[in-house]
Amino acid sequence: MIHCRSVQSFLSSKLKYFIADGSECLGSIMKDLISRLEKRQSPDSSFIIGNLLERMICELAESAASRKNSGSLVYVRRAAAYIEENYQSLLATISIAEAAGVNRSYLQSLFKCEFGCSIMEYVTRFRINRAKFLLTNTRLHIADIAVEVGFNSRQNFALAFQKATGLNPSVFRKQTQIDFKVDTGRFMTLDDFTFPTIV
């Protein structure tokens, strides 16, 4: 049994071919494997060959995973950064893809793989999380929060918020808001504190 995180996805990817990244580790495994296959005399040869094959598959899988992640994650990171900077504006999948420098449908598939949702669902999640913060930590009116996080109306905001959290924004605020009562009537002085007497 191969115990390597990326082997399952590598073996199920149905690639017609794969070009490894020229890893020295992979090269030495291949040399050891060929050497063992040529000799095959010792009783433990089949065990060693099995281990070498397992290591080779793990190296190939890790190489494929790192190659896939390094290229595609750049686009996802660019898109997420663009969303974070522009969530208050009207956002469309095409403008997010253009900002990331990639085709819209390809970016859509990357978001589905990385986050389990579409690009616009990700935008909505981001906006709702920001709204939760504002509802909990400010006294802004709900209509102002809706505009602040990029919704075009309080009604659209309330529907999206209800769908995401199971609560409407008012109820969420009542359940989570921090009490902002601050006594600013008088500043404390040293006379207000009691200090221990040093004997």
C-alpha positions, 0 to 999 in steps of 0.5 A, spaced: 500 500 500 502 506 497 502 512 503 503 518 499 498 524 499 498 525 492 498 518 489 491 517 489 490 523 484 496 522 480 494 515 479 486 517 477 488 523 473 489 519 467 494 522 464 497 520 457 504 522 459 508 526 464 514 529 464 518 529 471 521 535 473 528 532 473 529 530 480 535 527 482 532 523 487 527 520 482 534 519 478 537 515 483 531 511 485 531 509 477 538 507 477 537 503 484 531 499 481 534 498 474 540 495 478 536 490 482 532 488 476 538 486 473 541 482 479 534 479 482 538 474 486 537 475 493 531 473 497 529 480 499 530 482 491 522 482 490 521 486 497 526 491 495 524 492 488 517 493 491 519 499 495 523 502 490 517 502 485 513 505 491 518 510 492 518 512 484 511 512 484 511 517 490 516 522 487 512 522 480 506 524 484 509 529 488 512 532 482 506 532 478 502 535 484 508 541 485 508 542 478 500 543 478 500 547 484 505 552 483 502 554 476 495 554 477 495 557 485 498 563 482 492 564 478 487 563 484 492 567 489 491 573 484 484 572 483 483 572 491 487 578 491 483 582 486 477 580 490 479 582 496 481 589 494 475 590 490 469 586 493 465 593 494 465 594 487 460 590 482 464 584 480 464 579 474 467 573 473 470 575 467 473 581 470 476 577 476 479 572 470 482 578 466 485 581 473 488 574 474 491 573 467 487 567 465 481 564 461 475 565 465 472 557 465 479 555 467 479 560 473 472 557 474 475 550 474 481 552 479 476 555 484 472 549 484 478 545 485 481 549 490 475 552 494 469 547 492 465 553 489 464 558 483 468 564 483 462 568 484 460 564 490 467 565 493 465 573 492 459 572 496 462 568 502 468 573 502 462 579 502 458 575 508 464 574 512 466 581 512 459 583 513 459 578 519 465 582 522 462 589 521 455 587 524 459 584 530 464 590 531 460 596 529 454 600 530 453 601 522 446 601 519 445 594 516 443 598 509 450 601 510 453 594 511 450 592 505 453 597 501 460 597 504 461 589 503 458 590 495 451 588 495 447 593 491 441 593 496 439 591 503 434 586 500 439 582 496 444 582 502 439 580 507 437 574 502 445 572 501 446 573 509 440 568 511 442 563 505 449 563 508 448 563 515 441 561 517 440 568 520 438 575 518 443 580 519 439 583 525 438 577 529 446 575 527 447 582 530 443 581 536 446 574 538 454 577 536 455 584 537 460 586 542 457 591 547 460 598 546 459 602 553 464 606 555 465 610 561 468 617 558 466 621 564 472 621 568 479 619 567 483 614 572 489 617 576 494 614 581 489 616 587 484 611 584 489 605 585 491 601 591 498 599 592 501 594 596 505 597 602 512 595 602 515 593 609 
